[in-house]
Amino acid sequence: MDSDTAADFTVENVEKALHQLYYDPNIENKNLAQKWLMQAQVSPQAWQFCWVLLRPEKVPEIQYFGASALHTKISRYWSDIPAEQYDSLKSQLFSQIARFASGSKIVLTRLCVALASLALNMMPEAWPGAVSEMVRMFQEDGGDVDGRARCLALLELLTVLPEEFQTSRLPQYRKGQVRGALGSEWTAVYPLLQQLLRQPDSPSLVKARVLKCLSSWVLLDVPLNESEGLVEASFTALADPELFDTAVEAIVNTISQPDSQRYVNTLLKLVPQVLQLQEQLRDAVQNGDMETSHGICRIAVSLGENHSRALLEQVEHWQSFLALVNMIMFCTGIPGHYPVNETTSSLTLTFWYTLQDDIMSFEAEKQAVYLQVYRPVYFQLVDVLLHKAQFPTDEEYASWSSDEKEQFRIYRVDISDTLMYVYEMLGAELLSNLYDKLGRLLTNTEQTTTWQHTEALLYGFQSIAETIDVNYSDVIPGLIGLIPRININNVQLADTVMFTIGALAEWLADHPVMLSSVLPLVLQALGNPDLSVSSVSTLKKICRECKYDLPPYATNIVAVSQEVLIKQIHKTSQCMWLMQALGFLLSALPVEEILRNLHSLITPYIQQLEKLAEETPNPSNKLAIIHILGLLSNLFTTLDITKQEEESGENAPPIKSAPPPTGPNPVVVVLQQVFALIQTVLSKWLNDSQVVEAVCAIFEKSVKTLLHDFAPMVSQLSEMLGQMYSTIPQASALDLTRQMVHIFASETNHFPPIKALFELVTSVTLTIFQQGPRDHPDIVDSFMQLQAQALKRKPDLFLSESLDVKAVFHCGVLSLKFPEAPTVKSTCLFFSELIPHCADVPPVARVVQEDGKLLLVAVLEAIGGQSSRSLMDQFAEVLFCLNKHCFALLTVWLKEALRSPGFPSSRVSDEQKNTFSQQVLRERVNKRRVKDIVKEFTLVCRGLHGTEYAADY
């Protein structure tokens, strides 16, 4: 089957290939057959073999291929069909459809799709009144084909017609014409569908097809008032279980089409029809019939959600719209637990957003009137949502699958988002309302309350407090007073208590006297592995927001944290968060106390690391080393004593701020103590990129936090980095070097070690380029970023005798050709920083003058199609820099480079190259314009200009 000469596409070979595709067990043969058949389908011979394959004696698989080939030819190769053949093709298709009306359903559908495609291509000029003709052809007496089969075939044809229009490849101007022609033919379809749906003796199968056909036609935005009768009949069909699903789809599709909001009178007629479904809905809920309740809910929601604005505006009908809102409320509060006993309530949530938006968008006076009616509704909604958010009983929850638990978790997040939104409308009264309920619940001695009820109310609080500033609220002190009264006997409840305290961290910073009532709860929860995420994240929030009020509690917090870290209660990421929390906490203490705490906190880990450093490297001690290095990094990320001076004026009372520290920064003290140990670890693990990365991370985080306080470490670290990188080059060492250059290169006393390090890593990397850099795109990426940073912060580095500027330039030109986008971006950044220094750094000026043309050629190759289109803005920046800083040279280079025939693409003419060159040279100020010129030119070079690809660009 591998030959594709025209002679081979015979009926016999097509049948052989189809047999191979369907019955050959060998997957490679199947794939070959599939490939060959696709070629056959588009070959000129398809016109001959497709009719033969449709003969009655052939099996359905073969007939199906024949029908598909026909559709392919008509839909994709319409221009190949001579106009004089349209009519014969049309009548052949009609007779085939009539023949298959009582034959194979899949073949019938493909033939209908082919005729639909033919109609769309001929409408409106070559086949006016196409739809009316289809209806007429199939209503005439069909001789030997029974009436019902012909009727179903016609419905199939009418259903696929709008669907084929949606996916057709008609050009835009034709789409508009054809849509208009189809819309005007609705008058031929409507009476037929109406008659078939209302006829008492119409079989269910026919009615179901009618409803499908209606669903399909409403996609063409047929006016709602013109399909009113059919929608009414669809409501009647809901009583028939066989038609229920199809009727729901038809009604929902009709109501949801964007155009329908223009037909307010029709919408008003639909409201009572939806309200009449309430009895059927209640019965369904009582009998546990989820499909029916789901379907009716979809109808109510689609009417409410798509048309709330239009229906709210009809003031004299306010009661019927309120009844619809209450019906949707019933769906929101439908009995049972989502997603196990019901899946309906989640459909309704967006409706409440829409209704609120519509009410709040009215001008003040009108809004006040509506709020009188709808505020109580929204208070009821909050009750309903919190009821739905409740966990089931412990036994029931234990029986849920992990997938059901995850869906429930997401559902609760959706409820949380809705509550937060509703707060915009209900304001502070909502918090008071929740507080009163919680207070009654916790102080009521007569009734036993379930933990689920308490948890849901707290969850409501947390949802609002997490994102909205509740500092003005007068109920928060009461809430914090209630929290210790909660009998926490369950993980879910404990989690929510933790997250609620976390959500109130900013409030606690303004009311520090309340810390003493909640902090013990948080510290107690830290010891429970089931509360790991909630307790650690809450402690971190409190330490970040309230650090100036925590010194009295610091000893206790550090002791509890140390204990849980030693007992290894938490997973790695929570341990890291805990270290960040301790970093915030220690930042607010006097230096000697910081050092004392650091000593007790870190010593056990240092001892562990010393032991590990002596062992022979293996996978398990590698993980332990990375874990310890990670703990140190995270601690140093947030331990920042400089903030004390800045913030003491604003956030912390002066008494609390420690006197400005005189000695070295505590982090530096610790780093100097462990420096030798870290070097020992490195010497053993130098060829493991993850360990090297973890070591670099400690210093990188410290440099970022300490900035100039890191100074005492500069020469030690520079030396260590140089040794590391010379032995085994890794990208993380270059990234740390870049940080050092960024902060210390312009300081005179740190310039020598930084300069030596910069020159060393540059010469090592140049060697990598000589040996073949393709295997190290990450190193090349980091190297280019480092060079760009050096040019930005300290261009003097490029004046050095020891730095081979020419070689660095050539490496850059090479890196522009890498396939990895991040590497190319960093390299373009390097050139954008380098070129402006032609003016003030002689070695740069020399190399650009001598070799700048190589750079330009590489940029033009990329624009010509060598590089991804997503990088064109970056290349345009380089071009813009050359034009701005080396105009005279660029003029000559562009002329020379673009003179080569077929460069940068065989698709561009000399005239187009000339225009491009002139446009670029003209723009020395407007960078945005150069980007547009490059985008335009790259599309021409790639042969995409004026295509749909260009439109997305």
Secondary structure, DSSP 8 states (H G I E B T S, - for coil): -----GGG--HHHHHHHHHHHHH---HHHHHHHHHHHHHHHHSTTHHHHHHHHTSTTS-HHHHHHHHHHHHHHHHH-GGGS-GGGHHHHHHHHHHHHHHHTTS-HHHHHHHHHHHHHHHHHHTTTTSTTHHHHHHHHHHS--TTS-HHHHHHHHHHHHHHHHHHHHH----HHHHHHHHHHHHHTHHHHHHHHHHHHH-TT--HHHHHHHHHHHHHHGGGT--GGGSHHHHHHHHHHTTSTTTHHHHHHHHHHHHHSGGGGG-HHHHHHHHHHHHTTHHHHHHHHHTT-HHHHHHHHHHHHHHHHHHHHHHHH-GGGHHHHHHHHHHHHHHHT-SS-TTTT-S-GGGGHHHHHHHHHHHHTS-HHHHHHHHHHHHHHHHHHHHHHHHHTS---HHHHHHS-HHHHHHHHHHHHHHHHHHHHHHHHHTHHHHHHHHHHHHHHHH-SSS---HHHHHHHHHHHHHHHHHS--TT-SSHHHHHHHGGGS---SHHHHHHHHHHHHHTHHHHHH-GGGHHHHHHHHHHHTT-GGGHHHHHHHHHHHHHHSGGG-GGGHHHHHHHHHHHHHTT-S-HHHHHHHHHHHHHHHHTS-HHHHHHHHHHHHHHHHHHHHHHHHS---HHHHHHHHHHHHHHHHHHHH--THHHHHHHTTTS-GGGS-----S--HHHHHHHHHHHHHHHHHHHHTT-HHHHHHHHHHHHHHHHHHGGGGGGGHHHHHHHHHHHHHHS--HHHHHHHHHHHHHHTTSGGGHHHHHHHHHHHHHHHHHHHHH-GGG-HHHHHHHHHHHHHHHHH-GGGGG-TT--HHHHHHHHHHHTT-S-HHHHHHHHHHHHHHGGGGTT-HHHHHHHHHHHHHHHHHHHHIIIIIS-GGGHHHHHHHHHHHHHH-HHHHHHHHHHHHHSTT-S-TTS-HHHHHHHHHHHHH-SS-HHHHHHHHHHHHHHHTT-TTSHHHHT-
